[in-house]
Amino acid sequence: MPNVLALARRFVRHLGYSAVALDAPGHGDRITDPEEAERRRRALQDRIAAGPGGGERVLGPEEASEWVERTTKGVAEWKALLDELDAQRAGMRYGYWGVSMGTAIGLPFVAEEPRVAAAVLGLAGLGNRPGSERFESSARSLRAPVLLVLQWNDELVGQQEGLALFDAIGSSEKTAHIHPGGHVETPLFERDAYEAFFLRHLGPVD
């Protein structure tokens, strides 16, 4: 995604950090059924166009199972990636950035991964989606510092769902940044906060 690439370049240019990203299973270059991927993309656009509360997502059994499988697989892949990076250079400090689906996968990953020292998460909340019990349990077991980014008029995540996630996060250091606007309208200046957050917790490059 262009926004992920742009953010990664900022971390490299401004902080001197290395950055790596993974396509989620079934997304990006890992799409195996382009027609189905396009159908889901249009459905997501329709939900956003419907406005807050106007496009509640109802998943069938097969899609719900895929959701849980994708999240579980994504967590395992991020763990494997850190193992590979550690094999190349031991002792690196890690931060995680991922919102929306990046939080669906990233929150359980960070909760289970002591090598991640800080995480930016967001555009997600507690609710009745598949795997919600595990997601909430992971939030409560989080200990790394967290910056949670929410949109007050998010078409996909209700205000109370987002606030409930912030409340559930078990980290002793956690901050919420909330902006007006919809799911894809997080202001670009928030990227300055991401940089400051990671610099504070990961430190400068040695």
Backbone torsions as a table, in degrees:
resi	resn	phi	psi	omega
1	MET	NA	138.1	-177.8
2	PRO	-57.3	-37.2	-178.2
3	ASN	-68.5	-33.1	177.8
4	VAL	-68.2	-43.7	178.7
5	LEU	-62.2	-43.6	-180.0
6	ALA	-63.1	-40.6	179.9
7	LEU	-66.8	-42.1	178.7
8	ALA	-59.4	-41.8	179.5
9	ARG	-63.3	-36.1	177.2
10	ARG	-62.5	-45.6	-179.3
11	PHE	-60.6	-37.9	179.3
12	VAL	-70.6	-48.5	-176.3
13	ARG	-68.7	-48.0	-170.8
14	HIS	-85.2	-32.5	-174.5
15	LEU	-111.7	-14.9	-176.1
16	GLY	76.3	13.6	179.7
17	TYR	-78.5	159.0	165.9
18	SER	-89.7	152.3	-178.8
19	ALA	-137.3	142.2	178.2
20	VAL	-141.4	143.6	179.8
21	ALA	-133.2	150.0	176.4
22	LEU	-120.2	133.9	168.0
23	ASP	-67.1	134.6	174.8
24	ALA	-64.8	151.0	176.6
25	PRO	-51.9	128.9	178.9
26	GLY	81.3	10.3	-178.8
27	HIS	-129.1	161.8	178.8
28	GLY	59.2	-131.1	179.8
29	ASP	-73.2	-2.5	-178.5
30	ARG	-101.9	12.1	175.8
31	ILE	-68.8	127.0	179.1
32	THR	-107.6	-15.8	179.2
33	ASP	-132.0	88.2	-175.3
34	PRO	-58.3	-36.4	-179.5
35	GLU	-65.9	-43.6	179.0
36	GLU	-67.2	-38.8	177.8
37	ALA	-62.9	-39.9	178.7
38	GLU	-67.7	-37.8	178.0
39	ARG	-61.8	-43.4	-179.0
40	ARG	-69.8	-34.7	177.1
41	ARG	-63.4	-43.6	178.8
42	ARG	-65.7	-39.0	178.4
43	ALA	-62.3	-39.0	178.1
44	LEU	-66.4	-41.9	177.7
45	GLN	-62.2	-38.3	179.1
46	ASP	-64.2	-39.4	178.8
47	ARG	-65.0	-41.1	178.2
48	ILE	-65.4	-41.7	-179.7
49	ALA	-65.2	-27.4	-178.9
50	ALA	-72.4	-15.4	178.6
51	GLY	85.4	171.9	-179.0
52	PRO	-55.1	126.9	177.5
53	GLY	75.6	-0.6	-174.6
54	GLY	-97.4	-4.4	-176.6
55	GLY	-141.4	56.5	-177.3
56	GLU	-60.0	136.2	-176.5
57	ARG	-88.7	128.8	175.8
58	VAL	-117.2	117.5	-177.8
59	LEU	-99.2	135.7	171.8
60	GLY	-74.8	169.1	-177.4
61	PRO	-56.1	-40.8	-177.9
62	GLU	-67.8	-44.6	-179.6
63	GLU	-68.3	-35.4	177.5
64	ALA	-64.2	-40.9	178.1
65	SER	-64.7	-39.0	178.3
66	GLU	-63.8	-39.2	179.6
67	TRP	-58.5	-49.5	-179.0
68	VAL	-64.9	-41.8	-179.6
69	GLU	-64.0	-42.3	-179.9
70	ARG	-63.2	-43.2	-179.7
71	THR	-65.0	-45.5	-179.8
72	THR	-62.0	-43.9	179.2
73	LYS	-66.1	-40.1	179.7
74	GLY	-61.4	-41.4	177.9
75	VAL	-61.1	-45.6	-179.5
76	ALA	-63.2	-37.4	-179.6
77	GLU	-68.4	-39.2	177.6
78	TRP	-66.0	-37.9	176.6
79	LYS	-62.7	-43.1	179.6
80	ALA	-64.1	-36.6	179.0
81	LEU	-64.0	-44.1	178.3
82	LEU	-62.7	-37.6	176.2
83	ASP	-59.5	-42.9	-179.4
84	GLU	-66.7	-42.2	178.8
85	LEU	-65.4	-39.3	178.4
86	ASP	-64.1	-34.1	178.9
87	ALA	-67.0	-28.7	179.1
88	GLN	-80.7	-36.7	-179.0
89	ARG	-156.0	104.9	-177.4
90	ALA	-72.2	153.4	173.4
91	GLY	84.5	12.4	179.1
92	MET	-73.4	150.4	173.7
93	ARG	-96.1	139.5	-175.9
94	TYR	-120.7	139.3	168.0
95	GLY	-123.1	156.3	179.9
96	TYR	-125.0	134.8	171.9
97	TRP	-125.5	126.0	176.3
98	GLY	-169.9	125.1	179.6
99	VAL	-118.3	163.3	-178.4
100	SER	58.8	-118.9	177.5
101	MET	-61.2	-30.1	176.8
102	GLY	-63.2	-22.8	173.7
103	THR	-86.9	-35.9	177.4
104	ALA	-56.7	-38.4	177.5
105	ILE	-89.4	-42.7	-170.3
106	GLY	-72.2	-35.2	-179.0
107	LEU	-62.3	-50.5	176.1
108	PRO	-61.7	-35.7	178.6
109	PHE	-62.3	-50.8	-178.4
110	VAL	-63.6	-37.9	-179.3
111	ALA	-63.1	-30.8	-177.4
112	GLU	-96.4	-6.2	-169.6
113	GLU	-117.9	100.0	-177.4
114	PRO	-68.1	-13.4	179.9
115	ARG	-75.2	-15.0	178.6
116	VAL	-88.1	117.0	-172.4
117	ALA	-90.9	-15.4	-179.0
118	ALA	-164.6	149.9	-176.3
119	ALA	-143.7	135.5	168.1
120	VAL	-100.3	121.2	-178.2
121	LEU	-129.0	171.9	174.3
122	GLY	155.3	-173.5	-175.5
123	LEU	50.5	42.7	-179.1
124	ALA	-152.7	165.9	180.0
125	GLY	-159.7	178.3	174.6
126	LEU	-85.4	140.1	-178.8
127	GLY	-172.4	-159.6	-174.1
128	ASN	-99.6	21.9	-179.2
129	ARG	-71.2	165.8	178.5
130	PRO	-58.6	138.4	179.7
131	GLY	74.5	17.8	-174.7
132	SER	-63.3	-33.5	-179.4
133	GLU	-66.3	-42.7	178.2
134	ARG	-66.1	-40.6	-179.5
135	PHE	-60.7	-46.9	179.5
136	GLU	-64.6	-40.9	178.3
137	SER	-61.6	-40.3	177.6
138	SER	-63.6	-41.9	179.0
139	ALA	-59.4	-43.1	-177.7
140	ARG	-69.4	-25.4	-179.9
141	SER	-90.5	-3.2	178.3
142	LEU	-60.7	139.0	176.9
143	ARG	-128.2	-21.3	179.1
144	ALA	-69.5	149.5	174.6
145	PRO	-56.8	139.4	-175.5
146	VAL	-130.5	135.0	165.8
147	LEU	-108.7	115.3	-178.5
148	LEU	-103.6	125.2	-177.8
149	VAL	-108.1	125.1	-179.1
150	LEU	-128.9	153.1	173.2
151	GLN	-112.1	126.1	-172.1
152	TRP	-67.8	-26.2	-179.7
153	ASN	-111.7	30.3	-178.7
154	ASP	-58.6	126.1	-178.9
155	GLU	-75.6	-18.3	-174.9
156	LEU	-107.9	-20.1	-176.6
157	VAL	-129.2	116.8	-180.0
158	GLY	-66.6	153.3	-178.8
159	GLN	-56.1	-47.1	-177.7
160	GLN	-68.4	-30.9	177.3
161	GLU	-65.8	-43.0	178.7
162	GLY	-65.5	-43.5	178.8
163	LEU	-65.8	-34.6	178.3
164	ALA	-65.5	-36.3	177.1
165	LEU	-65.3	-44.9	178.7
166	PHE	-58.8	-43.1	-179.3
167	ASP	-64.0	-35.7	-176.2
168	ALA	-75.9	-27.4	-177.0
169	ILE	-58.1	126.4	-172.6
170	GLY	-85.8	-3.2	-178.4
171	SER	-61.4	138.0	177.9
172	SER	-72.5	-25.0	174.6
173	GLU	-114.6	110.2	178.7
174	LYS	-146.6	144.5	-178.0
175	THR	-136.4	141.5	175.2
176	ALA	-114.7	130.5	171.1
177	HIS	-111.0	119.0	-176.0
178	ILE	-119.8	127.9	-179.1
179	HIS	-122.1	150.6	170.7
180	PRO	-68.4	156.5	178.0
181	GLY	115.8	174.4	-174.4
182	GLY	-89.7	-172.8	-171.0
183	HIS	-58.2	-36.7	-176.3
184	VAL	-106.2	23.9	-174.8
185	GLU	-116.9	23.7	174.7
186	THR	-59.3	126.7	-175.2
187	PRO	-65.1	146.1	-177.9
188	LEU	-63.0	-28.5	-178.7
189	PHE	-66.7	-14.8	176.3
190	GLU	-62.9	-21.6	179.1
191	ARG	-64.4	-28.5	174.3
192	ASP	-61.8	-37.9	179.3
193	ALA	-68.5	-36.9	176.9
194	TYR	-59.0	-47.7	-178.1
195	GLU	-61.4	-46.8	-179.3
196	ALA	-62.2	-39.0	-179.9
197	PHE	-62.9	-48.9	-178.7
198	PHE	-68.1	-38.1	179.0
199	LEU	-63.4	-38.0	180.0
200	ARG	-65.7	-37.6	-173.7
201	HIS	-100.7	-25.2	178.8
202	LEU	-101.2	-21.9	179.5
203	GLY	81.4	173.8	178.4
204	PRO	-74.1	165.1	176.6
205	VAL	-69.1	135.0	-179.8
206	ASP	-66.1	NA	NA
